[in-house]
Amino acid sequence: MGRVRLRCLSEVAPAVQSWILKAPVLLVFAGLFTEAYCWIAVPNIQIGPSFKQPDAQLGMVQRTNFEGRRYTHEYDMHWSTGSQGFRGGSYSYATPDTGVRIASLGNSHTFGVGVQDDETYSALTERHLGDAEVINMAVIDGGTGILLRTWDEILSYQPDALVIRYDAWNFQDPFKQYVAGDGALEPRSHQGQKASPLRLLESTPLQNSGAWGLMRLRYSALSQGLRRAQCRFTTLRTVHSTQCIPRSDDAARERRAEQERRLLEALARRVAESDMPVVFLRFLLTERQAALFEATIPPLDNVRVLDFTDTVGDPAYHFPIDKHLNVGGHAFVADHLATELQKLLPEADEDPP
C-alpha cells in the first residue's frame, strides 16, 4: 500500500509542478484577455481612479487635492480637485477681489465627467462673465439630500448667487443622507463608512486597468452583485434600518417619492430664506418628478429655471453612450446661464475682449 501511494505521488508531483510553472503565464493571458474584453465589449466602461473618497458625515465625497485621468471610448479627461474637493482648485471663505461669487451645485454632469477642468459649464460661465468667480461644488452621485446636508457650508463661502442642476438623479437614493420618516429630517450617520479594501488598488498601476473599471461600472453584472451583497450588511440603500427593499419594488418607489418630497420642500424653504438669486438648470425628469418640482420650486420669487430637457439624448450636447454633457453641451449651458446671470448680477462684466 505504501509503495502504491509513493508511486501515485510521484506521478502527481510532475503534473502539479507543471501547472505551477504555467500559472504565471496563464495569469498574464487572463489579464490581457480581460483588458481586451473590457475595451472592446464594454463601451461605457470608465478607466481611471475613483472620483470619490469616504467621509464620516456624508458617506462619499469628492477626492481632495487630487489629479487623475479618466478615459472611455468617447473621451479622455484629466481632472483635478483642490483642498475642499471642488473641481479645478481651492477657494477661501473670503469674498473674492471681483466682488461676485457664484456657487455651482450638482452631480457628475456639473462636475464635468468627460471634459477637462476648463471645459465645464461652471468654468465657461466664469469666462463669459469676466469679473466673477464660479466655484464648481458638484458632488458626483449627489442628490437633494447631500445638497441639504452641505447647505450651511455652501453659504459660508458667501455666494452672490446659486446655480443648481436638477434632474432625475436628485430623486435617486433619498435615504443616503436622511433617515426615512415623518417630522423633522434626521441626518443619517456614516460613522461606519470605510474605504473598500478594493480601493487599495487605486494606489497601484491597477487603478487604470479595465478590470477595475468594470468592477466600478454601475450597471455591470459584477457591480450589481456587489451591491446586492452590500445590501445585506448595510443600511445605506435601505428604507428602514433592518429592511432592504429592491429598487423595482412599488412600495420602495412610493417611500422614495415621499422622502424626496420632504427633501424638496426643505430645499425650497432654504432657497426662499436665502437673500440671493437661485438658478435651477432643469434636465430630464419623469412626469411625476416634474410635477413635484413645479409645485415646489418655481413659485419662489428669487428662483429662475432654465430648461434643458430638449437637449437630453442629443449627441450635439451629450455623449451618446456615457450620457454626460459633452463639450458642446457644457458650452450651450454656459451661454444660456451666463446670459441669465448677467440679468441677475448687473455688476458682472460682459465677455472679456
C-alpha positions, -999 to +999 in steps of 0.1 A: +000+000+000+028+024+009+045+017-024+013+025-043+009+058-025+045+067-033+040+058-069+008+080-071+026+109-055+055+105-079+031+106-108+010+136-095+040+157-085+053+164-121+017+174-131+014+198-101+048+212-108+039+217-145+008+237-135+027+258-110+051+267-138+023+275-162+003+296-137+021+330-142+018+326-180-019+318-176-025+348-154-008+371-179-030+358-207-061+361-185-052+397-177-047+405-213-080+389-223-098+408-196-083+441-207-092+434-243-127+423-234-133+455-213-121+478-240-138+461-269-171+447-254-179+473-227-182+507-245-194+526-214-165+515-191-146+543-174-109+536-168-091+555-142-091+562-104-123+569-085-136+604-082-147+599-045-134+592-011-152+580+021-164+606+046-177+600+082-205+625+078-217+624+042-207+589+032-188+596+000-174+629-012-151+642-039-114+634-035-093+663-023-060+676-036-061+650-064-052+649-101-064+620-122-073+608-157-105+590-168-110+577-203-136+558-223-144+550-259-158+586-261-134+609-242-101+613-224-104+637-195-078+650-170-094+663-138-082+679-106-096+689-072-084+713-045-083+710-008-122+712-005-128+687-033-140+714-057-131+708-093-103+729-106-088+744-074-092+756-038-111+786-026-111+808+006-142+817+025-134+854+020-152+873-007-131+874-039-115+905-053-140+905-081-168+910-055-190+884-073-191+848-064-214+821-077-217+786-063-224+759-089-240+728-074-250+695-089-239+660-097-215+644-121-228+664-150-219+696-132-186+682-121-179+676-158-173+639-163-159+636-198-145+671-202-114+690-190-113+713-159-116+744-181-144+730-203-172+726-176-201+749-178-190+764-145-156+773-158-171+786-191-197+807-173-169+823-153-151+831-185-182+846-200-189+868-170-154+880-169-153+897-135-169+869-114-158+837-097-178+805-102-170+776-078-178+741-090-190+725-058-205+694-075-206+661-058-208+631-081-239+609-074-251+638-052-289+644-049-311+667-029-300+651+004-264+660+002-273+695-010-293+700+022-266+685+044-240+709+030-262+739+027-246+759+055-211+751+043-221+763+008-234+796+022-202+800+043-184+809+010-207+839+008-220+834-028-240+861-045-260+835-065-266+798-066-268+776-097-283+742-091-286+714-117-318+694-111-326+661-128-339+626-122-306+618-103-318+641-075-345+616-068-321+586-065-315+571-031-331+599-010-322+578+021-285+582+017-283+613+038-316+613+059-335+586+078-369+578+064-399+590+085-422+619+093-415+651+110-381+668+112-354+654+089-329+633+108-294+631+093-281+596+087-248+587+103-219+575+082-195+568+111-191+533+099-181+544+064-148+529+055-127+527+024-133+495+005-103+471+005-105+472-032-097+509-031-062+499-021-058+491-059-060+528-066-026+534-052-012+510-077-010+509-116-041+486-115-062+517-110-060+522-147-070+487-156-101+478-175-109+451-149-110+477-121-132+499-143-156+471-149-160+464-112-168+501-107-192+502-136-226+510-121-247+487-143-223+458-148-234+424-135-204+423-112-213+457-097-249+447-092-239+415-074-216+435-051-244+460-043-268+432-036-243+417-012-237+451+003-275+455+009-274+425+032-249+442+055-255+479+054-285+503+057-270+528+032-295+519+005-325+509+026-358+524+035-358+510+071-327+502+091-335+465+091-350+460+057-335+462+022-361+470-004-353+464-041-353+495-064-380+478-085-404+474-056-435+496-059-436+502-021-400+513-022-407+537-051-436+552-031-414+557+000-386+572-021-411+596-037-424+607-003-389+612+011-379+632-019-410+654-015-399+661+021-363+669+009-375+691-019-398+711+004-369+715+028-347+728-001-375+752-011-376+767+024-338+772+024-339+788-011-368+811-001-349+822+030-317+829+011-312+866+001-298+858-034-309+846-069-310+809-075-309+795-110-321+759-115-308+741-145-336+716-152-328+684-172-348+652-177-374+644-150-402+618-151-438+632-152-442+626-115-409+642-106-416+672-129-450+677-112-433+677-077-406+701-088-430+725-105-453+725-074-424+732-050-397+752-066-406+776-094-432+797-075-404+812-054-396+849-062-359+846-062-358+815-085-352+812-122-354+779-141-335+772-173-350+742-190-325+720-209-348+689-212-348+691-250-310+686-251-311+652-233-301+624-257-290+648-284-254+638-295-247+675-301-249+680-263-244+646-246-221+617-251-242+590-269-231+561-247-219+578-214-248+603-214-229+630-196-227+665-212-200+667-238-180+698-247-208+712-268-233+706-241-213+724-215-208+754-239-245+755-246-255+755-209-228+781-201-241+805-229-276+805-215-265+805-179-242+835-183-269+855-201-293+848-172-267+857-145-259+889-163-295+899-158-295+890-121-260+903-114-256+935-134-223+943-118-207+913-135-187+923-166-195+913-201-173+889-220-137+899-217-121+910-250 
